[in-house]
Amino acid sequence: MTARLEFAKKHLKDSQTMRNKILWSDETEMELFGLNAKRHVWRKPGTAHHLANTIPTVNYGGGSIMLWGCFSAGGTGSVRIEGKMNAVMYRDILDENMLQSALDLRLGRRLIFQQDNNPKHTAKITKEWLRDNSVNVLEWPSQSPDLNPIEHLWRDLKMAVHRRSPSNLMELERFCKEEWEKLPRNRCSTLVESYTRRLSILE
């Protein structure tokens, strides 16, 4: 907890201009039936067992996908869909998506990259890539997802995707990509502005 408090005190002094240079990132799991598991089928009497009138049994949530995404005050960057990630896959995601996202969002070479302390993020191969590409990484206190404004974007995305009731993992992936691109720029900027309030709560 002390690390969180020290982090808050240090970064409450940051200017909004500096915060607008931050590329926020995170991973999340998206379940196929995570938010729309309670589904109903209207049918005529005596047709309950017809194939068209049945709902597949969801023993394990119907499956899920892992997403990596990033955003800044200027809008959303890339979103990547993977299975279970390891450090090599994470390094490849950064190589193929992070710098391009920073370029698309016009963050410039002085961008600040935010990631949490997941072992994939602190692995040697990841640190080497970040160093070789001269990426300035924002030190991040452990167990602090509440400080990362991307958590609210994930919630927005999940609600938007599940309103469309994807019926299989292919649809889930497609809807995730489509809805991520629809997330409004002003929502992103508002979330970055809320970072001050998140830090001040810790004081």
N, C-alpha and C positions, 0 to 999 in steps of 0.2 A: 504493500500500500504506500510505503514511503516513496518508492520509485514513481508511482503514479502522481503523487503530490508534487514531487520535484519536477516532473515532466510538465505538469500543469503550470506551475509557477514560472518555469522557464519560457514556455511557449505562449502564455497569455500576452507576453510583450511583443509577439510577432505582429508585423503589420499585415493588413489584409492583402496587400500587394504580394507579400511573401506567400501567404496561404493560397493565393491564386496560382502560384507556381507548383503547387503540390499535385502529384498524380497519385490518387488514392487507389489502392488495389485490395483484392480479397478473393477468396474462393467461397463457394456455397454449394450445398447440395439441393437439387430440385427434384422432388418426388413427383411421380406421375399422378398419383391420387392424393397428394399431400393436403390440398385444401378443398378438394371436391369429391371426397370419398363417399359422402352420403348422396347417392344418386338414385333416382326413382324412375321406374319404367311404367308407363300407362299401357294397360293391355285389356283385352276383352276377357270375360269369364271363360275359364277352361283352356286358356292359351298360355298359362304361366310357364310351361316347360318348353314352349317353342323357342328355338335358338335365337330368333330375333328379339325375344322378350326377356332375355336373361342378361345379367351383368356378370362379367368374369369375377371369380373369387379373388380378392386381393389379399394374399397371405403375407406379402412383404412390401406392401405399399405400391405394388404394381411396377416396381423398378424405379430407378432414379438416375440422374446424370450429375456430373460435377461441372460447375462453371467457374471460370476465372474471368474477372472483369476489372476494368479500371475506369476512372473518370476524374475530371477536374471541374473547377468552377465554370469552365468553358463548354462543358457537355460530356457525353459519354465517349470513352475510347473503345477499344476492342473488347469483345466478349469471346471467350474460347470455351469450347465444350469438350470435356475429356472424361475418361473413366477415372479410376483411382490414380492419383498423381504421385510421382516420386521426384526426387531432386533433379534428375536428368530431364524429366518431362517439364518440370517447372522452369528450368534454365532455358529449354527450347521455347516455352511459351513467352518468356521475357524477350528472347532473341527475335522471335517472329512477330511480337505484338506490342511490347512495351515502348520501344523507341519510336515505332511508327505512330503509336497513339499519341505520344508526346509531340511528335511533329505535326500530326493532324490537328491537335488542340493548340498548337502554336505556343508551347510552353518554353521553347528555347533550350539552349544547352545548360542553362542554370536551373533546370527543373529539379524538384525534390521528389524522390520516390518514396512512397509510404507502403510498407508491408508489415505484417505482424511477425511474431517470433516463432512461427511454425518451423519445425526442424527442416523442412524443404527449403525454407527461405534463408536459414542460417547455415546450410550445408556448404562445404568447401567449394564445390563446383559452382554454386550460386554466387558466393562471395567473389570468386575469381571472375565470373562474368561481369558482375557489377563493377568491380575494380577495373577490368580491362576496357569497359565502356564508359569509364569516368562518370558513373552514376552516383549522385549525392543521395544517400539513403537517410531518411528521417529515423532517428533512433526511436524505438517504440516500447512503451512499458508492457510487460507481460500481462496477460489476462485483461485486456482492455478493448474488447470489441465495441463497447459502448461509446468509445471516443471516435470511432471511425464512421464518418457519415455515410459510407457506402452501404452500411447495414440497412439504412432506410431505403436505398435504391433497390437492394435485394428484395425487400418486402414489397415495394411497388411492383417490381418485376413479377414476383410470384403471384401476386393478386391479379395482375393483368393476364398472365399466362393461364392461370386456372379458371378465370372467367370464360376462357375459350374452350374449356373442358377437353384437353388433348386425350385421345383414346389410346395412344401408343407412344413409345419412346421417340420414334421418328417425328411425330407431330410435336411432341414436347420440345425437341431440339429446335425445330423450325419456328415454333411459337416464341421460344426464348430469344432467338436471334431477331425476329421481327419486332417483338415488344421492347427489347433492349434499345433498338434504334429509334423507337418512338418516345423514349423517355425525354421529357422536355428539358431544354437547356436551362430555363429559369429554375427548374426543380433542382438541378445540379448546383447552381450558384447559391440558391437558398440554403441547401444543405451545408455547403462549405462555410457560409456565413454563420451557421448554427454551431460551428466548431468552437467559437469563443464561449458560448453558453455551456457547452459540454465540459470545457476545461474549468470554467469558473465554479461549476458544481463541486469540483474536487477540493476547492480551497477551503 
